[in-house]
Amino acid sequence: MNTADFKLSFPGEPMAVRLALGEVTSWIRSAGIDEEFCGSVELVLAEALNNIAEHAYGEGAPGPVDLELQHRPPELKLTLMDTGRAMPGGQLPEGRAVNPDPTLDDLPEGGFGWHIIRTLTRELTYCRDGGLNRLSFLMGLDCPGDGPASKQP
């Protein structure tokens, strides 16, 4: 398969995120990429994009999100950009693994999405430059779920 790119811009709000995920999934399927891998990409993007909508933009007016995918077999490079709030401390959250047998009282709030993202990606990087957040990562087409990713510039 030849190299291919996909770009999409949309507002950082829940309904637009849902529609964007549908467009990405359609593009991946039309590129003939494995269905299981497509599900992994959709999961990682859903976690990252929902974080942008909920935390970078939050309760204020949703700002723009730019999504870029570069298909370079055997990898897919994904980049997300937004103008929302920076990551706390200018760094990616660590992400926690889920306790397989938690009680409801012991279940912490949040943080599991970053564990999923880190587990399913490689070369995960975040930077803030001139009011722009940029999150980039690779996902291997030949072995989905080949993380963990933990690189930070």
JOBEL-V583154 format. One record per run of one state. SS is the DSSP state (h for helix, s for strand, l for the rest). FROM is the first residue (numbers start at 1). LEN is the number of residues. If there is no record, write none. Layout:
SS,FROM,LEN ; SS,FROM,LEN
This chain:
l,1,3 ; s,4,8 ; l,12,2 ; h,14,17 ; l,31,4 ; h,35,23 ; l,58,6 ; s,64,9 ; l,73,2 ; s,75,8 ; l,83,5 ; h,88,3 ; l,91,13 ; h,104,3 ; l,107,5 ; h,112,9 ; l,121,1 ; s,122,8 ; l,130,2 ; s,132,9 ; l,141,13
